[in-house]
């Protein structure tokens, strides 16, 4: 091809057709420029295609994290409801000065239970290292940041408040009332009911049990706040799954 163009140029020069030569030379330059632009456009298209495929991989991984988070949060919500319901039941039982019976043992154990959310964030760590703008959808980008930064920090703060308060009681005043205090044992996502041994039940229904009753009131109120935050955080993660499904299904139909 290059030899062909050279032959044309030499032929025009030999024929002393300089006007045509210059026109031809300009046309040849334009042809080269167009060729370069096309090559750059093809290369840019290939890079965009690679980036889009990489984004799809990250979104699939992110969806898995959102789903795992949702499953763990649902489990925590179930336990938080147990804590609240058992604490209410025990508090009412003590205030009414009802006698103890064995069926209360697991409810007593639930009053010293706490939850800790285990976050799945492998995909987010990768996205964070690449830059959040690798997620092209602005709504999903904002939601992802909210889940793994702002709202997660808020959830952690409330979890720690409940955990610290509960552990302070277990390590301190609990010995006034219980000789053994064993909360739920969780294994592989399943749990066995806890149990207690009460040193002197009469203390709990008398004024000597006021500290425990105050503890129960506080646990109920603080766990209710945590439950509300956990439900909101669950909603964020479930929205993430729905949003990614929408994006991937839309792109697969392009």
C-alpha positions as CSV (number, residue, x, y, z in Angstrom):
1,X,0.0,0.0,0.0
2,X,2.8,2.4,0.9
3,X,4.6,1.6,-2.4
4,X,1.4,2.2,-4.2
5,X,1.1,5.7,-2.7
6,X,4.7,6.5,-3.5
7,X,4.2,5.4,-7.1
8,X,1.3,7.9,-7.4
9,X,3.3,10.7,-5.9
10,X,6.3,10.1,-8.2
11,X,4.0,9.9,-11.2
12,X,2.4,13.2,-10.4
13,X,5.9,14.9,-9.9
14,X,7.2,13.4,-13.1
15,X,4.2,14.7,-15.0
16,X,4.8,18.1,-13.3
17,X,1.2,18.1,-12.0
18,X,2.1,19.9,-8.7
19,X,-1.4,21.1,-8.0
20,X,-2.7,17.6,-8.1
21,X,0.3,16.4,-6.1
22,X,-0.4,18.8,-3.3
23,X,-4.1,17.9,-3.3
24,X,-3.2,14.2,-3.2
25,X,-0.7,14.8,-0.4
26,X,-3.3,16.6,1.7
27,X,-5.8,13.8,1.0
28,X,-3.2,11.2,2.0
29,X,-2.5,13.1,5.3
30,X,-6.3,13.3,6.0
31,X,-6.5,9.6,5.3
32,X,-3.8,8.9,7.8
33,X,-5.4,11.1,10.4
34,X,-8.7,9.5,10.0
35,X,-7.1,6.1,10.3
36,X,-5.4,7.1,13.5
37,X,-8.7,8.5,14.9
38,X,-10.5,5.3,14.1
39,X,-7.7,3.3,15.7
40,X,-7.9,5.4,18.9
41,X,-11.7,5.1,18.9
42,X,-11.5,1.3,18.6
43,X,-8.9,1.2,21.4
44,X,-11.0,3.4,23.6
45,X,-14.0,1.2,22.9
46,X,-12.0,-1.8,23.9
47,X,-10.9,-0.2,27.2
48,X,-14.4,0.9,28.0
49,X,-15.6,-2.6,27.4
50,X,-12.9,-4.1,29.7
51,X,-13.8,-1.5,32.4
52,X,-17.5,-2.3,32.1
53,X,-16.8,-6.0,32.4
54,X,-14.7,-5.4,35.4
55,X,-17.4,-3.3,37.0
56,X,-19.9,-6.1,36.4
57,X,-17.6,-8.5,38.3
58,X,-17.3,-6.1,41.2
59,X,-21.1,-5.5,41.3
60,X,-21.6,-9.3,41.4
61,X,-19.2,-9.5,44.3
62,X,-20.8,-6.5,46.0
63,X,-24.2,-8.2,45.6
64,X,-22.9,-11.2,47.5
65,X,-21.7,-8.9,50.3
66,X,-25.1,-7.1,50.5
67,X,-26.8,-10.5,50.7
68,X,-24.6,-11.9,53.4
69,X,-25.0,-8.7,55.4
70,X,-28.8,-9.0,55.0
71,X,-28.8,-12.6,56.3
72,X,-26.6,-11.7,59.3
73,X,-28.7,-8.6,60.1
74,X,-31.9,-10.7,60.0
75,X,-30.4,-13.1,62.5
76,X,-29.4,-10.2,64.8
77,X,-32.9,-8.7,64.5
78,X,-34.4,-12.0,65.6
79,X,-32.1,-12.1,68.7
80,X,-32.7,-8.4,69.5
81,X,-36.4,-9.2,69.6
82,X,-35.7,-12.0,71.9
83,X,-33.8,-9.8,74.2
84,X,-36.6,-7.2,74.3
85,X,-39.4,-9.7,74.7
86,X,-37.7,-11.7,77.4
87,X,-36.6,-8.6,79.3
88,X,-40.2,-7.3,79.3
89,X,-41.5,-10.6,80.4
90,X,-39.0,-10.9,83.3
91,X,-39.5,-7.3,84.4
92,X,-43.3,-7.7,84.5
93,X,-42.9,-11.0,86.3
94,X,-40.7,-9.4,89.0
95,X,-42.9,-6.3,89.4
96,X,-45.9,-8.5,89.9
97,X,-43.9,-10.6,92.4
98,X,-44.9,-13.9,90.8
99,X,-43.1,-17.1,91.8
100,X,-40.2,-18.5,89.9
101,X,-40.7,-21.5,87.6
102,X,-38.2,-23.3,85.3
103,X,-39.6,-21.9,82.1
104,X,-38.3,-18.5,83.0
105,X,-34.7,-19.7,83.0
106,X,-34.0,-19.1,79.3
107,X,-35.8,-15.7,79.5
108,X,-33.5,-14.6,82.3
109,X,-30.5,-15.8,80.1
110,X,-31.8,-13.7,77.2
111,X,-31.6,-10.5,79.3
112,X,-27.8,-10.7,79.2
113,X,-27.6,-11.5,75.5
114,X,-26.1,-9.0,73.0
115,X,-25.6,-9.0,69.2
116,X,-22.7,-8.1,67.0
117,X,-23.1,-7.6,63.3
118,X,-20.3,-9.3,61.2
119,X,-19.9,-7.2,58.0
120,X,-19.0,-8.7,54.6
121,X,-17.1,-6.0,52.8
122,X,-14.5,-7.7,50.6
123,X,-16.0,-6.2,47.4
124,X,-16.2,-2.7,49.0
125,X,-12.5,-2.8,50.0
126,X,-11.6,-3.5,46.3
127,X,-13.9,-0.8,45.1
128,X,-12.5,1.6,47.7
129,X,-9.0,0.9,46.5
130,X,-10.0,1.5,42.9
131,X,-12.0,4.6,43.6
132,X,-15.8,4.7,44.2
133,X,-16.3,6.2,40.7
134,X,-15.7,2.8,39.3
135,X,-19.4,2.3,40.1
136,X,-21.0,4.2,37.2
137,X,-24.5,4.3,38.7
138,X,-24.6,7.3,41.0
139,X,-27.5,6.0,43.1
140,X,-25.7,2.7,43.8
141,X,-22.4,4.5,44.5
142,X,-24.1,6.7,47.1
143,X,-25.9,3.7,48.7
144,X,-22.7,1.7,48.8
145,X,-20.8,4.5,50.6
146,X,-23.7,4.9,53.0
147,X,-23.8,1.2,53.8
148,X,-20.1,0.6,54.4
149,X,-19.2,4.0,55.9
150,X,-21.8,6.3,57.5
151,X,-24.6,3.9,58.5
152,X,-22.2,1.1,59.5
153,X,-20.4,3.5,61.9
154,X,-23.7,4.5,63.5
155,X,-24.7,0.8,63.9
156,X,-21.4,0.0,65.5
157,X,-21.7,2.8,68.0
158,X,-25.1,1.6,69.2
159,X,-24.0,-2.0,69.3
160,X,-21.0,-1.1,71.5
161,X,-23.3,0.9,73.8
162,X,-25.5,-2.1,74.4
163,X,-22.6,-4.6,74.6
164,X,-20.7,-2.4,77.1
165,X,-23.7,-1.9,79.3
166,X,-24.6,-5.6,79.3
167,X,-21.1,-6.8,80.0
168,X,-20.8,-4.3,82.9
169,X,-23.8,-5.9,84.5
170,X,-22.6,-9.4,83.8
171,X,-19.2,-8.7,85.3
172,X,-20.7,-6.7,88.2
173,X,-24.2,-6.7,89.7
174,X,-25.2,-10.0,88.1
175,X,-23.3,-11.8,90.9
176,X,-25.8,-10.4,93.4
177,X,-28.6,-12.4,91.9
178,X,-27.2,-15.3,89.9
179,X,-24.7,-18.1,90.7
180,X,-24.7,-19.1,87.0
181,X,-25.7,-17.0,84.0
182,X,-25.3,-18.5,80.5
183,X,-26.8,-16.7,77.5
184,X,-27.7,-18.3,74.2
185,X,-24.9,-20.3,72.6
186,X,-24.7,-19.7,68.8
187,X,-23.2,-22.3,66.6
188,X,-23.2,-22.2,62.7
189,X,-26.1,-19.8,62.7
190,X,-28.2,-21.8,65.1
191,X,-28.6,-21.4,68.9
192,X,-29.3,-23.3,72.0
193,X,-31.3,-21.6,74.7
194,X,-29.3,-20.2,77.7
195,X,-30.0,-20.9,81.3
196,X,-29.4,-19.3,84.8
197,X,-29.1,-20.3,88.4
198,X,-30.6,-17.8,90.8
199,X,-29.0,-17.4,94.2
200,X,-32.1,-16.1,95.9
201,X,-35.2,-15.3,94.0
202,X,-36.7,-13.4,96.9
203,X,-34.0,-10.7,96.3
204,X,-35.2,-10.2,92.8
205,X,-38.8,-9.5,93.7
206,X,-37.9,-7.3,96.7
207,X,-36.3,-3.9,96.7
208,X,-32.9,-5.6,96.5
209,X,-33.8,-6.5,92.9
210,X,-34.2,-2.8,91.9
211,X,-30.8,-2.7,90.3
212,X,-31.7,-5.6,88.1
213,X,-35.0,-4.1,87.2
214,X,-33.3,-0.8,86.3
215,X,-30.9,-2.8,84.2
216,X,-33.8,-4.5,82.4
217,X,-35.5,-1.2,81.7
218,X,-32.3,0.2,80.2
219,X,-31.6,-3.0,78.1
220,X,-35.2,-2.8,76.7
221,X,-34.8,0.9,75.7
222,X,-31.3,0.6,74.3
223,X,-32.0,-2.6,72.4
224,X,-35.1,-1.0,70.9
225,X,-33.0,1.8,69.5
226,X,-30.4,-0.7,68.2
227,X,-33.3,-2.8,66.6
228,X,-34.5,0.3,64.8
229,X,-31.0,1.1,63.5
230,X,-30.5,-2.6,62.5
231,X,-33.8,-2.7,60.6
232,X,-32.8,0.5,58.7
233,X,-29.4,-0.9,57.9
234,X,-31.0,-4.2,56.7
235,X,-33.2,-2.1,54.4
236,X,-30.1,-0.4,52.9
237,X,-28.4,-3.7,52.2
238,X,-31.6,-5.2,50.6
239,X,-31.9,-2.1,48.5
240,X,-28.3,-2.7,47.3
241,X,-29.3,-6.2,46.1
242,X,-32.3,-4.9,44.3
243,X,-30.4,-2.0,42.7
244,X,-27.6,-4.3,41.5
245,X,-30.1,-6.8,40.1
246,X,-31.8,-3.9,38.2
247,X,-28.5,-2.7,36.8
248,X,-27.2,-6.1,35.7
249,X,-30.6,-7.2,34.2
250,X,-30.8,-3.9,32.3
251,X,-27.3,-4.2,30.9
252,X,-27.8,-7.9,29.9
253,X,-30.8,-6.7,27.8
254,X,-28.8,-4.0,26.0
